[in-house]
Amino acid sequence: MLGRMMKYEIKATQRTFLPIYGLIIIFALLIRLFTQFNFQHMNGAFSFLMGITIFIYVILIAAALIMTIVATSRRFTTNLLGDEGYLSFTLPVKIHSHIDCKMLVSLMWAVLSVIVTLLSVFVLSVDTNFINKNNPFFAEFGADYSRCGNMAHLITFEIIVLVLISILCVILQIYASATVGNLCGKHRRLVSFGTFIGLGIAQMIVYSFAISYRKNFLLPTDEQVMLSSIAANIGIAIAVTAAFCVAFYFLTYWLLSRKLNLE
Amino acid sequence: MSYLPERTYLNDWMSVQNIIDFFGDFYADFSKAKAYDMLQRLHINPNRRIKTLSKGTKEKVQLILVMSREAQLYILDEPIGGVDPAARDYILDTIISNYSKDATLLISTHLISDIEKILDGVIFINMGNIVLTASVDKIREKENKSVDEFFREVFRC
């Protein structure tokens, strides 16, 4: 059932994201074309055109990131807490599946937004010298990475996990806030926003405590010890963020299963 | 159980065909053939986007979706509330001719006169409390009134 639900969830949200992704890549290619042929030296009209293209490109990047957050919130609110909830909650699926489906699809779009943004930056910046194997940047980075050994692999893995789990945490924080807001008849949006801020502050307080209890938080001078310390700190951040994910998930689940009021 | 809420619960981004596929994917007892047949009889184009349909047509689509299931219990909340008077009889015929014969049909409505010809029994509810439970035949025999007339008498302001 989760697969079927995700199919419709992707269909419902793809119309928002795919055009923006397509436009980001097209505008990145246009800017690349302008710089490749040095159009800006030809006349003022081309300079103006390039300026406009860069401006739209930046707006599109911002739109992709903002839309990820807006679509996450709007889709959850309209499909589960609005009139569409009458259909969603009478489908023969469990409440867990509703949350899982929306969470995974939102995570997918968030990751895709980051990938498309990075890809467009790559399109803008790449040239034959950049991708040359003898580029000193790659050579230096490769040497440093090799010297750090397995610790470099561990930290890279931890950073990827931390990024993913942090995105997930924001998504679940939005769901928990929207569900709490739904309990209040008249001021739903205001209460949702207030809850989102409140949960954010609670997270900051817990992070501060977790970091302050680390004895070797100040980075030591020895490279391996320093790397171990960084890995441990990222590990703590992952654990704390995961704990918040679980808390937000079950708060949302409990409210949807016990306190839902579609009116 | 097949439930029709009073609210329009259809996803605006879908076409009528999409929502039929959606019901087909989620309900094993849903008959697409029955749904398309009813759409044709009610002159609703399955390719139209739900966003472009009038409120009455949306309600007809919802009713078609609900009545295309082979359920044991149908709960319909104001099924003809947003439909014009000319189409009401047609909708009622659709309900009667499409529900499973061994199933129970529970209709909540304020439009009693339009709907009473298909009722077997009635329950009057006031402020959340049951005021009366009776068969339609008994009301007609005992009170010598239609259900609508009797309702107006019981709930006279």
Boltz contact constraints between the chains, C-beta under 6 A:
constraints:
  - contact:
      token1: [A, 4]
      token2: [B, 25]
      max_distance: 6.0
  - contact:
      token1: [A, 12]
      token2: [B, 13]
      max_distance: 6.0
  - contact:
      token1: [A, 83]
      token2: [B, 7]
      max_distance: 6.0
  - contact:
      token1: [A, 83]
      token2: [B, 9]
      max_distance: 6.0
  - contact:
      token1: [A, 84]
      token2: [B, 9]
      max_distance: 6.0
  - contact:
      token1: [A, 84]
      token2: [B, 11]
      max_distance: 6.0
  - contact:
      token1: [A, 86]
      token2: [B, 5]
      max_distance: 6.0
  - contact:
      token1: [A, 86]
      token2: [B, 7]
      max_distance: 6.0
  - contact:
      token1: [A, 86]
      token2: [B, 9]
      max_distance: 6.0
  - contact:
      token1: [A, 87]
      token2: [B, 9]
      max_distance: 6.0
  - contact:
      token1: [A, 90]
      token2: [B, 3]
      max_distance: 6.0
  - contact:
      token1: [A, 91]
      token2: [B, 26]
      max_distance: 6.0
